[in-house]
Amino acid sequence: MLLHFQKQFGVNFLSYLTELRIKAAVSDLTNTDKTIEAIAVDSGFPNSNAFTSAFKKEYGMLPSAYRRKLKNAEASAPATPIVYNEYMSSLRKYLNRSEKTYEASVPPLTVSADFSAYKNTRELQHSWKRILSIGQASDILLGDIQRILTRMQRDIGFEYLFFNGIFSDSLHVFKMGPKNTPIYNFAYTDRIFDFLISIGLKPLMQFSYMPKDLAKRSDRYMLNHLVSEPKDINVWCDLIHNFLEHLIKRYGIHEILTWKFSVWHQPNTPSRLFGFESFKEFEFFYKKTYDTVKFFNKDICFGLPCIYYLPEDSDNSLLKGLLNYCFENNCIPDFINYSFYDTSLNKERNSSKDSFGFMESMTLNTASDGLKHAISHMKNIRQEFHLSRIPLYICSIITNSFLCSRSISGIPIKKSSVNCIINILQKMISFLFYKKISRRKRASGSSFQECTVILHIWRHLST
């Protein structure tokens, strides 16, 4: 590994690390009043002697002498006066000195309305403050995202944060060691949960995606997620067991009982997307995960995965089959989870339920009440299985371009959402709002990095 590093970067790893530490130390020497000992420790050196030796080798002087030299240079350097006239003179020629005045081309329009605030009113339920969604668990470790979440909690105050990918390889949770011995690492997940607790957010996490060393097919990626079945269900269950055991030891069972858990994402999609090779295989996967979670405490909240809602699938055979399986095998969920996209099958391309989910097989739903119909449909299924007591969550994840104000494709979705809100608000059905926040960062030799936060406003649907 170290020889590979030297071959790629032209310098050995220790020299590279020392260079980074010295750069950090120079910044502290220049901009702070920290002691040499404190700077050495903060920059990663084992002690001040190691720091002094490395610094002298690089700059030919002691750190203290370097600091004095900077201060003397600042004290002796004369201040450069700023002559504002010289800076602005080149811009004066562009000034339009005419005395023209302009009148508004569109006359103002004043509209007034009379209404009574005491007739047919009801208290507004702040259902939109219940759950916030961020997408990838690893994004919670980004400084920009943490600042955004902190501000949102300060200004709004949500109760839960939904995210997926807690077992993605980017968080290094699972690795298979020598002799097929599992190695668990919860250092990064601890940082995620510590932060969420510090700002008053509870996790609503999805057990996904599959660690590479546990995947049955390590080449099955969808949107950079490894979406394969586990090659050994017992090793998967051991991962869930050790993960929950760690959480309970660290945060206590009383805290964990306030969290919510689910497993996988859109298993009713084809195997080319997030689905398993067979839905029966997923049912078994769900059952084993459910039993592992409930082993610790039957009151831990564990629900169904996000089910992809398709208008043409009026019978919802896969969802109903899964619920039947849950009743037959004593693994009834504590909530039902749905993904809503305002799309339908593209009939012009003879798309079928087996091909849905791909862009070329889908088209925008032309109905203006698509969300309202989906809610009614889901509530009917819940009622059919006598599950009215459990919450029904709408987990609607729509491609950001659909909501772009410059994209005509966003108009039907916005129209559908607004129309649905107007019609169902009095019934206290949930509605959704999306917010995209991008952070673009240039790195040497790398492309833009974009971090997206989507605000999902969810609620327990009324019975």
C-alpha positions as CSV (number, residue, x, y, z in Angstrom):
1,M,0.0,0.0,0.0
2,L,2.8,2.5,1.0
3,L,4.8,1.6,-2.2
4,H,1.7,2.2,-4.3
5,F,1.3,5.6,-2.6
6,Q,4.9,6.6,-3.4
7,K,4.5,5.5,-6.9
8,Q,1.3,7.5,-7.5
9,F,2.3,10.7,-5.6
10,G,6.1,10.7,-6.0
11,V,6.7,11.0,-2.3
12,N,6.5,8.5,0.6
13,F,3.5,8.6,2.8
14,L,5.4,9.8,5.9
15,S,6.9,12.8,4.1
16,Y,3.5,13.7,2.7
17,L,1.9,13.5,6.1
18,T,4.6,15.7,7.6
19,E,4.1,18.2,4.9
20,L,0.4,18.5,5.6
21,R,1.1,18.8,9.3
22,I,3.6,21.6,8.7
23,K,1.1,23.5,6.5
24,A,-1.4,23.3,9.3
25,A,1.2,24.5,11.8
26,V,2.2,27.5,9.7
27,S,-1.4,28.6,9.6
28,D,-1.6,28.5,13.4
29,L,1.7,30.3,13.7
30,T,0.5,33.0,11.4
31,N,-3.0,33.5,12.6
32,T,-3.2,32.5,16.3
33,D,-1.4,33.1,19.6
34,K,-1.2,29.4,20.5
35,T,1.9,28.1,22.2
36,I,4.4,26.0,20.2
37,E,3.4,22.9,22.2
38,A,-0.3,23.4,21.4
39,I,0.4,24.0,17.7
40,A,2.4,20.8,17.6
41,V,-0.4,18.7,19.1
42,D,-3.1,20.4,17.1
43,S,-1.2,19.8,13.9
44,G,-0.8,16.1,14.5
45,F,2.8,15.9,15.7
46,P,3.5,13.5,18.6
47,N,5.3,16.3,20.6
48,S,6.9,19.7,20.2
49,N,10.4,18.3,19.6
50,A,9.2,16.4,16.5
51,F,7.4,19.5,15.3
52,T,10.5,21.7,15.8
53,S,12.8,19.3,14.0
54,A,10.5,18.9,11.0
55,F,9.8,22.7,10.8
56,K,13.5,23.6,11.0
57,K,14.2,21.0,8.2
58,E,11.6,22.7,6.0
59,Y,12.1,26.4,6.8
60,G,15.7,26.5,8.1
61,M,14.6,28.2,11.4
62,L,12.8,27.4,14.6
63,P,9.0,27.9,14.7
64,S,9.4,30.7,17.3
65,A,11.9,32.5,15.1
66,Y,9.5,32.2,12.1
67,R,6.7,33.7,14.2
68,R,8.9,36.7,15.3
69,K,10.0,37.2,11.7
70,L,6.4,37.5,10.6
71,K,5.5,39.9,13.4
72,N,8.5,42.2,12.6
73,A,7.6,42.2,9.0
74,E,4.0,43.2,9.7
75,A,5.1,46.0,12.1
76,S,7.6,47.5,9.6
77,A,5.5,47.3,6.5
78,P,3.8,50.6,5.7
79,A,0.1,50.7,5.1
80,T,-0.8,51.2,1.5
81,P,-3.3,54.0,1.2
82,I,-6.3,53.3,-0.9
83,V,-7.1,56.0,-3.3
84,Y,-10.8,55.4,-4.1
85,N,-10.9,57.9,-6.9
86,E,-8.3,55.9,-8.9
87,Y,-10.2,52.7,-8.5
88,M,-13.5,54.3,-9.6
89,S,-12.3,56.6,-12.4
90,S,-12.2,53.8,-15.0
91,L,-15.9,53.0,-14.3
92,R,-17.2,56.5,-14.6
93,K,-17.4,56.4,-18.3
94,Y,-20.1,53.7,-18.1
95,L,-22.4,55.9,-16.0
96,N,-25.6,57.0,-17.7
97,R,-25.9,60.7,-16.6
98,S,-29.2,61.3,-18.3
99,E,-32.1,62.5,-16.3
100,K,-34.6,60.1,-17.8
101,T,-37.3,58.6,-15.6
102,Y,-39.1,55.4,-16.2
103,E,-42.7,54.5,-15.5
104,A,-43.8,50.9,-14.6
105,S,-45.0,49.2,-17.8
106,V,-47.6,47.1,-15.8
107,P,-50.0,49.1,-13.6
108,P,-50.4,47.8,-10.1
109,L,-53.4,45.7,-9.3
110,T,-55.0,45.7,-5.8
111,V,-57.2,42.9,-4.8
112,S,-59.2,42.8,-1.5
113,A,-61.2,40.0,0.0
114,D,-63.5,39.9,3.1
115,F,-63.7,36.7,5.2
116,S,-64.4,35.7,8.7
117,A,-61.7,34.1,10.8
118,Y,-64.3,32.8,13.3
119,K,-66.4,30.6,11.0
120,N,-65.7,27.0,10.0
121,T,-62.1,27.1,11.3
122,R,-60.0,24.6,13.0
123,E,-56.6,24.5,14.6
124,L,-53.7,24.2,12.2
125,Q,-51.7,21.0,12.8
126,H,-48.0,21.4,12.2
127,S,-47.7,18.0,10.6
128,W,-44.9,19.3,8.3
129,K,-42.5,19.5,11.3
130,R,-42.5,15.8,12.0
131,I,-39.9,14.3,9.6
132,L,-37.0,15.7,7.6
133,S,-35.2,13.7,5.0
134,I,-31.6,14.0,4.0
135,G,-31.1,11.0,1.8
136,Q,-27.6,9.5,2.3
137,A,-26.4,8.8,5.9
138,S,-22.8,9.8,5.0
139,D,-24.0,13.3,4.0
140,I,-24.7,14.0,7.7
141,L,-20.9,14.0,8.3
142,L,-20.4,16.9,6.0
143,G,-19.8,20.2,7.7
144,D,-22.0,22.2,5.4
145,I,-24.9,19.8,5.9
146,Q,-24.5,19.9,9.6
147,R,-24.7,23.7,9.6
148,I,-27.8,23.5,7.5
149,L,-29.5,20.9,9.8
150,T,-28.5,22.9,12.9
151,R,-30.0,26.0,11.6
152,M,-33.2,24.2,10.5
153,Q,-33.5,22.7,14.0
154,R,-33.1,26.1,15.5
155,D,-35.6,27.9,13.2
156,I,-38.1,25.1,12.7
157,G,-37.5,22.1,14.9
158,F,-38.2,18.7,13.4
159,E,-38.7,15.4,15.3
160,Y,-37.2,12.8,13.0
161,L,-34.5,12.6,10.3
162,F,-35.0,10.0,7.5
163,F,-31.9,8.6,5.8
164,N,-30.6,5.5,4.0
165,G,-27.2,4.0,3.4
166,I,-26.2,3.4,7.0
167,F,-24.4,0.2,5.9
168,S,-22.9,1.7,2.7
169,D,-19.2,1.1,2.3
170,S,-18.5,4.8,2.5
171,L,-19.1,4.5,6.3
172,H,-16.9,1.4,6.6
173,V,-19.3,-0.4,9.0
174,F,-18.6,-3.9,7.8
175,K,-15.6,-5.7,6.4
176,M,-14.8,-9.4,6.2
177,G,-11.5,-10.2,7.9
178,P,-9.1,-13.1,7.7
179,K,-10.8,-16.6,7.9
180,N,-14.1,-14.9,7.1
181,T,-14.2,-13.2,10.4
182,P,-16.6,-10.1,10.3
183,I,-15.0,-6.8,11.4
184,Y,-17.4,-4.1,12.6
185,N,-16.6,-0.4,12.7
186,F,-19.2,2.0,14.2
187,A,-16.9,5.0,14.5
188,Y,-18.6,7.0,11.7
189,T,-22.1,6.0,12.6
190,D,-21.5,7.1,16.2
191,R,-20.5,10.5,14.9
192,I,-23.8,10.7,12.9
193,F,-26.0,9.7,15.9
194,D,-24.1,11.9,18.3
195,F,-24.6,14.9,16.1
196,L,-28.3,14.2,15.5
197,I,-28.9,13.8,19.3
198,S,-27.0,17.1,19.9
199,I,-29.5,19.0,17.7
200,G,-32.6,17.2,18.9
201,L,-33.3,14.9,16.0
202,K,-34.2,11.2,16.2
203,P,-33.2,8.8,13.4
204,L,-35.7,7.2,11.1
205,M,-33.1,5.0,9.4
206,Q,-33.3,2.5,6.6
207,F,-31.0,-0.6,6.9
208,S,-29.3,-0.3,3.6
209,Y,-27.3,-0.8,1.4
210,M,-25.3,-4.0,1.2
211,P,-21.7,-3.9,2.2
212,K,-19.5,-5.2,-0.6
213,D,-17.9,-8.0,1.4
214,L,-21.4,-9.3,2.2
215,A,-23.0,-8.9,-1.2
216,K,-24.1,-11.9,-3.2
217,R,-23.4,-9.9,-6.4
218,S,-20.7,-7.2,-5.9
219,D,-21.4,-5.8,-9.3
220,R,-25.1,-4.8,-8.7
221,Y,-25.0,-1.0,-8.3
222,M,-27.9,1.4,-8.7
223,L,-27.1,5.2,-8.2
224,N,-23.8,4.3,-6.7
225,H,-25.5,2.0,-4.1
226,L,-24.7,-1.7,-3.9
227,V,-28.2,-3.3,-4.1
228,S,-27.4,-7.0,-4.0
229,E,-29.0,-9.6,-1.7
230,P,-26.7,-10.8,1.1
231,K,-24.7,-13.9,0.2
232,D,-25.2,-15.2,3.7
233,I,-28.4,-14.2,5.6
234,N,-26.9,-15.2,8.9
235,V,-24.0,-12.8,8.5
236,W,-26.5,-10.0,7.6
237,C,-28.4,-10.8,10.8
238,D,-25.2,-10.7,12.8
239,L,-24.5,-7.3,11.4
240,I,-28.0,-6.0,12.4
241,H,-27.6,-7.7,15.8
242,N,-24.1,-6.2,16.6
243,F,-25.2,-2.8,15.3
244,L,-28.3,-2.6,17.5
245,E,-26.4,-4.0,20.4
246,H,-23.8,-1.2,20.0
247,L,-26.6,1.4,19.8
248,I,-28.3,0.2,22.9
249,K,-25.0,0.1,24.9
250,R,-24.1,3.6,23.7
251,Y,-27.5,5.4,23.9
252,G,-29.7,3.2,26.1
253,I,-32.7,1.1,25.3
254,H,-35.1,4.0,26.3
255,E,-33.6,6.2,23.7
256,I,-33.6,3.5,21.0
257,L,-37.3,2.9,21.6
258,T,-38.0,6.4,20.4
259,W,-36.2,5.7,17.1
260,K,-37.7,4.2,13.9
261,F,-36.2,1.5,11.7
262,S,-36.9,-0.1,8.3
263,V,-35.1,-2.2,5.8
264,W,-34.2,-1.7,2.1
265,H,-35.6,0.6,-0.5
266,Q,-38.3,-0.1,-3.1
267,P,-38.0,-3.9,-3.2
268,N,-41.1,-4.1,-5.5
269,T,-39.0,-2.7,-8.3
270,P,-37.3,-5.0,-10.9
271,S,-34.0,-6.7,-10.0
272,R,-32.4,-4.2,-12.4
273,L,-33.2,-1.5,-9.9
274,F,-33.5,-2.2,-6.1
275,G,-35.5,-5.5,-6.2
276,F,-34.1,-8.9,-5.3
277,E,-33.9,-11.7,-7.8
278,S,-37.3,-12.9,-6.4
279,F,-39.7,-11.2,-4.1
280,K,-40.0,-14.3,-2.1
281,E,-36.3,-13.9,-1.3
282,F,-37.0,-10.4,-0.1
283,E,-39.8,-11.6,2.1
284,F,-37.5,-14.0,3.8
285,F,-34.9,-11.2,4.1
286,Y,-37.5,-8.9,5.7
287,K,-38.6,-11.6,8.2
288,K,-35.0,-12.4,9.3
289,T,-34.3,-8.7,9.8
290,Y,-37.5,-8.2,11.7
291,D,-36.8,-11.0,14.1
292,T,-33.3,-9.8,14.7
293,V,-34.5,-6.3,15.6
294,K,-37.4,-7.5,17.8
295,F,-35.0,-9.9,19.6
296,F,-33.8,-6.9,21.7
297,N,-37.2,-5.5,22.5
298,K,-40.6,-6.1,20.9
299,D,-41.4,-2.4,21.2
300,I,-38.6,-1.3,18.9
301,C,-40.4,0.5,16.0
302,F,-39.7,-1.5,12.7
303,G,-41.7,-0.9,9.5
304,L,-41.9,-1.9,5.9
305,P,-39.5,-0.7,3.3
306,C,-40.4,2.2,1.0
307,I,-42.7,0.6,-1.5
308,Y,-42.7,2.2,-5.0
309,Y,-46.3,3.4,-5.8
310,L,-47.4,2.7,-9.4
311,P,-50.8,4.0,-10.5
312,E,-51.3,1.1,-12.9
313,D,-50.7,-1.5,-10.2
314,S,-54.2,-1.1,-8.8
315,D,-54.2,-4.4,-7.0
316,N,-50.8,-3.8,-5.4
317,S,-50.2,-7.5,-5.5
318,L,-46.6,-7.4,-4.2
319,L,-47.5,-5.1,-1.2
320,K,-50.5,-7.2,-0.4
321,G,-48.5,-10.3,-0.7
322,L,-45.9,-8.9,1.6
323,L,-48.6,-8.0,4.2
324,N,-50.1,-11.4,4.0
325,Y,-46.7,-12.9,4.5
326,C,-46.2,-10.6,7.6
327,F,-49.5,-11.9,9.1
328,E,-48.7,-15.5,8.4
329,N,-45.2,-15.3,9.8
330,N,-45.8,-13.0,12.8
331,C,-43.7,-10.1,11.5
332,I,-46.4,-7.4,11.3
333,P,-44.8,-3.9,10.6
334,D,-45.1,-1.0,13.0
335,F,-45.6,1.4,10.0
336,I,-46.1,1.3,6.2
337,N,-43.8,3.2,4.0
338,Y,-44.5,4.4,0.4
339,S,-42.5,6.2,-2.3
340,F,-44.7,8.4,-4.4
341,Y,-43.6,9.6,-7.9
342,D,-46.1,11.5,-10.0
343,T,-45.4,9.2,-12.9
344,S,-47.1,6.4,-14.8
345,L,-46.2,3.8,-17.4
346,N,-45.4,5.0,-20.8
347,K,-48.1,3.4,-22.9
348,E,-46.6,4.6,-26.2
349,R,-43.6,2.4,-25.5
350,N,-45.7,-0.6,-24.3
351,S,-44.1,-0.4,-20.8
352,S,-45.2,-3.0,-18.3
353,K,-45.1,-3.4,-14.5
354,D,-41.9,-5.5,-15.0
355,S,-40.1,-2.6,-16.6
356,F,-41.2,0.3,-14.5
357,G,-38.8,2.5,-12.7
358,F,-36.6,3.3,-15.7
359,M,-36.8,6.7,-17.3
360,E,-37.6,5.4,-20.7
361,S,-40.5,3.3,-19.4
362,M,-42.1,6.1,-17.4
363,T,-44.0,9.3,-18.2
364,L,-45.4,12.1,-16.1
365,N,-48.9,11.5,-14.7
366,T,-51.4,13.8,-16.4
367,A,-53.9,13.6,-13.6
368,S,-54.0,16.6,-11.3
369,D,-55.0,14.5,-8.3
370,G,-52.4,11.8,-8.5
371,L,-51.2,12.3,-4.9
372,K,-54.7,12.4,-3.5
373,H,-55.6,9.2,-5.3
374,A,-52.4,7.5,-4.0
375,I,-53.2,8.5,-0.5
376,S,-56.7,7.1,-0.7
377,H,-55.4,3.9,-2.3
378,M,-52.8,3.4,0.4
379,K,-55.3,4.0,3.2
380,N,-57.7,1.5,1.7
381,I,-55.0,-1.1,1.7
382,R,-54.2,-0.4,5.3
383,Q,-57.9,-0.6,6.2
384,E,-58.2,-3.9,4.2
385,F,-55.6,-5.5,6.5
386,H,-57.0,-4.0,9.6
387,L,-53.9,-1.9,10.2
388,S,-55.5,1.5,10.8
389,R,-53.7,1.8,14.1
390,I,-50.3,1.9,12.5
391,P,-48.9,5.1,10.7
392,L,-48.7,5.4,7.0
393,Y,-45.7,7.4,5.7
394,I,-45.4,8.9,2.3
395,C,-41.8,8.8,1.3
396,S,-41.9,10.7,-2.0
397,I,-38.6,11.2,-3.7
398,I,-38.9,13.1,-6.9
399,T,-36.0,13.9,-9.2
400,N,-34.9,17.5,-8.5
401,S,-35.2,18.6,-12.1
402,F,-38.9,17.9,-12.0
403,L,-39.2,20.6,-9.4
404,C,-37.0,23.1,-11.1
405,S,-38.8,26.4,-11.8
406,R,-37.1,26.5,-15.2
407,S,-38.3,23.0,-16.2
408,I,-41.7,22.6,-17.8
409,S,-41.8,19.0,-16.5
410,G,-42.2,20.4,-13.0
411,I,-45.5,22.0,-13.8
412,P,-47.8,18.9,-13.5
413,I,-46.2,17.8,-10.3
414,K,-46.5,21.2,-8.7
415,K,-50.1,21.5,-9.9
416,S,-50.9,18.1,-8.5
417,S,-49.2,18.8,-5.2
418,V,-50.9,22.2,-4.7
419,N,-54.3,20.9,-5.8
420,C,-54.0,17.9,-3.5
421,I,-53.0,20.1,-0.5
422,I,-56.0,22.4,-1.1
423,N,-58.4,19.4,-1.2
424,I,-57.1,17.3,1.6
425,L,-55.8,19.8,4.1
426,Q,-59.0,19.7,6.1
427,K,-58.7,15.9,6.3
428,M,-55.3,16.3,7.9
429,I,-53.6,14.2,5.2
430,S,-49.9,14.9,4.9
431,F,-48.4,17.0,2.1
432,L,-44.8,17.3,0.8
433,F,-42.4,20.1,0.3
434,Y,-38.9,19.7,-1.3
435,K,-35.9,21.8,-0.9
436,K,-32.6,21.4,-2.7
437,I,-29.5,22.7,-1.1
438,S,-26.3,22.3,-3.1
439,R,-22.7,22.7,-2.0
440,R,-20.2,22.8,-4.7
441,K,-16.6,22.4,-3.8
442,R,-13.6,22.5,-6.2
443,A,-10.8,20.1,-5.3
444,S,-7.5,19.8,-7.1
445,G,-7.9,17.4,-10.0
446,S,-11.5,16.6,-9.1
447,S,-14.9,17.5,-10.2
448,F,-17.7,19.3,-8.4
449,Q,-19.0,17.6,-5.3
450,E,-22.7,18.2,-4.9
451,C,-24.5,17.5,-1.6
452,T,-28.3,17.5,-1.8
453,V,-30.7,17.9,1.1
454,I,-34.4,17.2,0.3
455,L,-37.0,18.3,2.8
456,H,-39.8,15.8,3.1
457,I,-42.8,16.9,5.1
458,W,-44.4,13.7,6.3
459,R,-47.2,12.9,8.8
460,H,-49.1,10.0,10.2
461,L,-52.1,9.8,8.0
462,S,-55.5,10.1,9.6
463,T,-57.6,7.0,10.1
